[in-house]
């Protein structure tokens, strides 16, 4: 079994529709430049209120990925 070394980055995804979509948006954007993503954890959830209704979601997440072997 090989040793794995992980790195974490923190991102904020957003969506006018849902928390889940905010997470998906962050992961999709990260996947364009970050390789070997393995997991994520949601560390904060926020929302914007307009006219007494939820207007937008923001989700802070940490994404873990493995480093390329040397």
N, CA, C and O atoms as a GROMACS GRO file, in nm:
protein
  280
    1UNK      N    1   0.085  -0.118   0.000
    1UNK     CA    2   0.000   0.000   0.000
    1UNK      C    3   0.089   0.124   0.000
    1UNK      O    4   0.180   0.134   0.082
    2UNK      N    5   0.064   0.215  -0.089
    2UNK     CA    6   0.146   0.335  -0.096
    2UNK      C    7   0.098   0.440   0.002
    2UNK      O    8  -0.018   0.444   0.042
    3UNK      N    9   0.191   0.526   0.040
    3UNK     CA   10   0.158   0.637   0.129
    3UNK      C   11   0.093   0.749   0.048
    3UNK      O   12   0.136   0.779  -0.063
    4UNK      N   13  -0.008   0.809   0.104
    4UNK     CA   14  -0.075   0.920   0.038
    4UNK      C   15  -0.050   1.047   0.119
    4UNK      O   16  -0.061   1.048   0.241
    5UNK      N   17  -0.016   1.151   0.049
    5UNK     CA   18  -0.003   1.283   0.108
    5UNK      C   19  -0.115   1.369   0.050
    5UNK      O   20  -0.134   1.373  -0.071
    6UNK      N   21  -0.188   1.436   0.138
    6UNK     CA   22  -0.301   1.516   0.096
    6UNK      C   23  -0.274   1.664   0.118
    6UNK      O   24  -0.198   1.702   0.207
    7UNK      N   25  -0.336   1.744   0.036
    7UNK     CA   26  -0.335   1.889   0.053
    7UNK      C   27  -0.480   1.933   0.056
    7UNK      O   28  -0.565   1.874  -0.010
    8UNK      N   29  -0.509   2.039   0.134
    8UNK     CA   30  -0.645   2.092   0.141
    8UNK      C   31  -0.645   2.236   0.091
    8UNK      O   32  -0.553   2.314   0.118
    9UNK      N   33  -0.751   2.270   0.019
    9UNK     CA   34  -0.774   2.409  -0.019
    9UNK      C   35  -0.913   2.448   0.030
    9UNK      O   36  -0.999   2.362   0.050
   10UNK      N   37  -0.934   2.576   0.048
   10UNK     CA   38  -1.064   2.625   0.094
   10UNK      C   39  -1.125   2.709  -0.017
   10UNK      O   40  -1.060   2.797  -0.074
   11UNK      N   41  -1.251   2.682  -0.047
   11UNK     CA   42  -1.324   2.751  -0.153
   11UNK      C   43  -1.460   2.794  -0.101
   11UNK      O   44  -1.510   2.741  -0.002
   12UNK      N   45  -1.519   2.891  -0.168
   12UNK     CA   46  -1.657   2.930  -0.140
   12UNK      C   47  -1.736   2.915  -0.269
   12UNK      O   48  -1.709   2.982  -0.369
   13UNK      N   49  -1.835   2.826  -0.266
   13UNK     CA   50  -1.925   2.808  -0.379
   13UNK      C   51  -2.053   2.885  -0.352
   13UNK      O   52  -2.092   2.905  -0.237
   14UNK      N   53  -2.120   2.927  -0.459
   14UNK     CA   54  -2.244   3.001  -0.440
   14UNK      C   55  -2.350   2.955  -0.540
   14UNK      O   56  -2.319   2.899  -0.646
   15UNK      N   57  -2.475   2.979  -0.504
   15UNK     CA   58  -2.588   2.941  -0.588
   15UNK      C   59  -2.713   3.016  -0.542
   15UNK      O   60  -2.732   3.036  -0.422
   16UNK      N   61  -2.796   3.057  -0.635
   16UNK     CA   62  -2.924   3.115  -0.597
   16UNK      C   63  -3.029   3.008  -0.563
   16UNK      O   64  -3.137   3.040  -0.515
   17UNK      N   65  -2.995   2.880  -0.588
   17UNK     CA   66  -3.095   2.774  -0.576
   17UNK      C   67  -3.085   2.688  -0.450
   17UNK      O   68  -3.187   2.662  -0.386
   18UNK      N   69  -2.963   2.643  -0.414
   18UNK     CA   70  -2.953   2.550  -0.302
   18UNK      C   71  -2.810   2.539  -0.251
   18UNK      O   72  -2.714   2.579  -0.318
   19UNK      N   73  -2.799   2.484  -0.130
   19UNK     CA   74  -2.668   2.455  -0.072
   19UNK      C   75  -2.596   2.350  -0.158
   19UNK      O   76  -2.478   2.364  -0.188
   20UNK      N   77  -2.668   2.246  -0.197
   20UNK     CA   78  -2.609   2.140  -0.277
   20UNK      C   79  -2.552   2.194  -0.408
   20UNK      O   80  -2.444   2.153  -0.449
   21UNK      N   81  -2.624   2.283  -0.472
   21UNK     CA   82  -2.576   2.340  -0.597
   21UNK      C   83  -2.454   2.428  -0.573
   21UNK      O   84  -2.364   2.432  -0.657
   22UNK      N   85  -2.449   2.497  -0.462
   22UNK     CA   86  -2.331   2.578  -0.428
   22UNK      C   87  -2.208   2.489  -0.414
   22UNK      O   88  -2.100   2.524  -0.461
   23UNK      N   89  -2.224   2.373  -0.350
   23UNK     CA   90  -2.114   2.277  -0.337
   23UNK      C   91  -2.074   2.225  -0.475
   23UNK      O   92  -1.955   2.222  -0.508
   24UNK      N   93  -2.171   2.185  -0.554
   24UNK     CA   94  -2.143   2.134  -0.688
   24UNK      C   95  -2.069   2.237  -0.773
   24UNK      O   96  -1.976   2.203  -0.847
   25UNK      N   97  -2.109   2.364  -0.763
   25UNK     CA   98  -2.044   2.470  -0.840
   25UNK      C   99  -1.897   2.484  -0.800
   25UNK      O  100  -1.811   2.501  -0.886
   26UNK      N  101  -1.869   2.479  -0.671
   26UNK     CA  102  -1.731   2.491  -0.624
   26UNK      C  103  -1.647   2.372  -0.671
   26UNK      O  104  -1.535   2.390  -0.718
   27UNK      N  105  -1.700   2.251  -0.658
   27UNK     CA  106  -1.626   2.132  -0.700
   27UNK      C  107  -1.603   2.132  -0.851
   27UNK      O  108  -1.494   2.098  -0.897
   28UNK      N  109  -1.704   2.170  -0.928
   28UNK     CA  110  -1.690   2.173  -1.074
   28UNK      C  111  -1.584   2.273  -1.117
   28UNK      O  112  -1.504   2.244  -1.206
   29UNK      N  113  -1.583   2.389  -1.056
   29UNK     CA  114  -1.483   2.491  -1.091
   29UNK      C  115  -1.344   2.445  -1.052
   29UNK      O  116  -1.249   2.460  -1.130
   30UNK      N  117  -1.329   2.388  -0.931
   30UNK     CA  118  -1.199   2.341  -0.885
   30UNK      C  119  -1.145   2.229  -0.975
   30UNK      O  120  -1.024   2.220  -0.998
   31UNK      N  121  -1.234   2.145  -1.025
   31UNK     CA  122  -1.191   2.030  -1.105
   31UNK      C  123  -1.121   2.072  -1.235
   31UNK      O  124  -1.054   1.990  -1.297
   32UNK      N  125  -1.136   2.196  -1.275
   32UNK     CA  126  -1.070   2.244  -1.397
   32UNK      C  127  -0.920   2.264  -1.377
   32UNK      O  128  -0.844   2.260  -1.474
   33UNK      N  129  -0.877   2.284  -1.253
   33UNK     CA  130  -0.735   2.306  -1.229
   33UNK      C  131  -0.676   2.218  -1.118
   33UNK      O  132  -0.554   2.204  -1.110
   34UNK      N  133  -0.760   2.158  -1.035
   34UNK     CA  134  -0.711   2.074  -0.926
   34UNK      C  135  -0.738   1.928  -0.963
   34UNK      O  136  -0.849   1.891  -1.000
   35UNK      N  137  -0.633   1.846  -0.954
   35UNK     CA  138  -0.646   1.705  -0.991
   35UNK      C  139  -0.641   1.618  -0.866
   35UNK      O  140  -0.596   1.662  -0.760
   36UNK      N  141  -0.687   1.497  -0.879
   36UNK     CA  142  -0.684   1.397  -0.772
   36UNK      C  143  -0.767   1.437  -0.649
   36UNK      O  144  -0.732   1.402  -0.537
   37UNK      N  145  -0.878   1.509  -0.671
   37UNK     CA  146  -0.965   1.546  -0.559
   37UNK      C  147  -1.025   1.418  -0.500
   37UNK      O  148  -1.067   1.329  -0.574
   38UNK      N  149  -1.028   1.411  -0.367
   38UNK     CA  150  -1.076   1.290  -0.299
   38UNK      C  151  -1.196   1.315  -0.209
   38UNK      O  152  -1.281   1.227  -0.199
   39UNK      N  153  -1.205   1.429  -0.145
   39UNK     CA  154  -1.314   1.452  -0.049
   39UNK      C  155  -1.335   1.602  -0.030
   39UNK      O  156  -1.252   1.684  -0.070
   40UNK      N  157  -1.447   1.634   0.032
   40UNK     CA  158  -1.473   1.773   0.072
   40UNK      C  159  -1.542   1.773   0.206
   40UNK      O  160  -1.605   1.675   0.246
   41UNK      N  161  -1.530   1.885   0.276
   41UNK     CA  162  -1.606   1.904   0.400
   41UNK      C  163  -1.663   2.045   0.398
   41UNK      O  164  -1.593   2.141   0.363
   42UNK      N  165  -1.788   2.058   0.435
   42UNK     CA  166  -1.852   2.188   0.445
   42UNK      C  167  -1.818   2.246   0.581
   42UNK      O  168  -1.843   2.183   0.684
   43UNK      N  169  -1.760   2.366   0.582
   43UNK     CA  170  -1.719   2.426   0.709
   43UNK      C  171  -1.804   2.547   0.748
   43UNK      O  172  -1.801   2.591   0.863
   44UNK      N  173  -1.879   2.601   0.653
   44UNK     CA  174  -1.964   2.716   0.684
   44UNK      C  175  -2.072   2.729   0.577
   44UNK      O  176  -2.047   2.703   0.459
   45UNK      N  177  -2.189   2.769   0.619
   45UNK     CA  178  -2.299   2.794   0.527
   45UNK      C  179  -2.359   2.930   0.558
   45UNK      O  180  -2.390   2.961   0.674
   46UNK      N  181  -2.374   3.010   0.455
   46UNK     CA  182  -2.434   3.144   0.471
   46UNK      C  183  -2.540   3.164   0.363
   46UNK      O  184  -2.544   3.092   0.263
   47UNK      N  185  -2.624   3.261   0.386
   47UNK     CA  186  -2.723   3.296   0.286
   47UNK      C  187  -2.752   3.445   0.286
   47UNK      O  188  -2.731   3.514   0.386
   48UNK      N  189  -2.799   3.491   0.174
   48UNK     CA  190  -2.838   3.631   0.159
   48UNK      C  191  -2.991   3.638   0.157
   48UNK      O  192  -3.058   3.556   0.094
   49UNK      N  193  -3.044   3.736   0.227
   49UNK     CA  194  -3.189   3.752   0.235
   49UNK      C  195  -3.229   3.879   0.161
   49UNK      O  196  -3.170   3.985   0.180
   50UNK      N  197  -3.329   3.866   0.075
   50UNK     CA  198  -3.387   3.981   0.005
   50UNK      C  199  -3.538   3.969   0.012
   50UNK      O  200  -3.594   3.863  -0.015
   51UNK      N  201  -3.603   4.077   0.048
   51UNK     CA  202  -3.749   4.079   0.058
   51UNK      C  203  -3.803   3.964   0.144
   51UNK      O  204  -3.900   3.897   0.108
   52UNK      N  205  -3.738   3.942   0.257
   52UNK     CA  206  -3.779   3.839   0.353
   52UNK      C  207  -3.772   3.696   0.300
   52UNK      O  208  -3.840   3.608   0.352
   53UNK      N  209  -3.690   3.673   0.195
   53UNK     CA  210  -3.674   3.539   0.139
   53UNK      C  211  -3.526   3.512   0.116
   53UNK      O  212  -3.446   3.604   0.097
   54UNK      N  213  -3.491   3.384   0.118
   54UNK     CA  214  -3.353   3.346   0.086
   54UNK      C  215  -3.330   3.373  -0.062
   54UNK      O  216  -3.400   3.322  -0.149
   55UNK      N  217  -3.228   3.456  -0.089
   55UNK     CA  218  -3.199   3.494  -0.226
   55UNK      C  219  -3.076   3.423  -0.283
   55UNK      O  220  -3.066   3.403  -0.404
   56UNK      N  221  -2.982   3.385  -0.196
   56UNK     CA  222  -2.858   3.326  -0.245
   56UNK      C  223  -2.792   3.247  -0.134
   56UNK      O  224  -2.800   3.283  -0.016
   57UNK      N  225  -2.726   3.138  -0.171
   57UNK     CA  226  -2.652   3.052  -0.077
   57UNK      C  227  -2.503   3.065  -0.102
   57UNK      O  228  -2.460   3.074  -0.217
   58UNK      N  229  -2.424   3.065   0.006
   58UNK     CA  230  -2.278   3.057  -0.003
   58UNK      C  231  -2.233   2.946   0.092
   58UNK      O  232  -2.276   2.940   0.207
   59UNK      N  233  -2.147   2.858   0.041
   59UNK     CA  234  -2.099   2.746   0.120
   59UNK      C  235  -1.946   2.745   0.115
   59UNK      O  236  -1.887   2.738   0.008
   60UNK      N  237  -1.884   2.752   0.232
   60UNK     CA  238  -1.739   2.740   0.240
   60UNK      C  239  -1.706   2.594   0.258
   60UNK      O  240  -1.759   2.528   0.347
   61UNK      N  241  -1.617   2.542   0.173
   61UNK     CA  242  -1.579   2.403   0.184
   61UNK      C  243  -1.430   2.386   0.168
   61UNK      O  244  -1.363   2.466   0.102
   62UNK      N  245  -1.379   2.281   0.228
   62UNK     CA  246  -1.240   2.241   0.211
   62UNK      C  247  -1.241   2.118   0.122
   62UNK      O  248  -1.318   2.025   0.143
   63UNK      N  249  -1.153   2.120   0.023
   63UNK     CA  250  -1.140   2.007  -0.069
   63UNK      C  251  -1.003   1.946  -0.046
   63UNK      O  252  -0.902   2.016  -0.046
   64UNK      N  253  -1.001   1.814  -0.027
   64UNK     CA  254  -0.876   1.741  -0.010
   64UNK      C  255  -0.840   1.669  -0.139
   64UNK      O  256  -0.925   1.611  -0.205
   65UNK      N  257  -0.712   1.674  -0.173
   65UNK     CA  258  -0.666   1.603  -0.292
   65UNK      C  259  -0.527   1.547  -0.266
   65UNK      O  260  -0.452   1.597  -0.182
   66UNK      N  261  -0.494   1.442  -0.341
   66UNK     CA  262  -0.362   1.381  -0.326
   66UNK      C  263  -0.263   1.453  -0.417
   66UNK      O  264  -0.297   1.497  -0.526
   67UNK      N  265  -0.140   1.463  -0.368
   67UNK     CA  266  -0.034   1.523  -0.447
   67UNK      C  267   0.019   1.420  -0.546
   67UNK      O  268   0.019   1.300  -0.519
   68UNK      N  269   0.065   1.469  -0.660
   68UNK     CA  270   0.124   1.379  -0.759
   68UNK      C  271   0.252   1.318  -0.702
   68UNK      O  272   0.326   1.386  -0.631
   69UNK      N  273   0.277   1.190  -0.731
   69UNK     CA  274   0.401   1.130  -0.682
   69UNK      C  275   0.522   1.196  -0.751
   69UNK      O  276   0.512   1.243  -0.864
   70UNK      N  277   0.635   1.197  -0.680
   70UNK     CA  278   0.754   1.260  -0.740
   70UNK      C  279   0.821   1.169  -0.837
   70UNK      O  280   0.923   1.206  -0.896
   0.00000   0.00000   0.00000
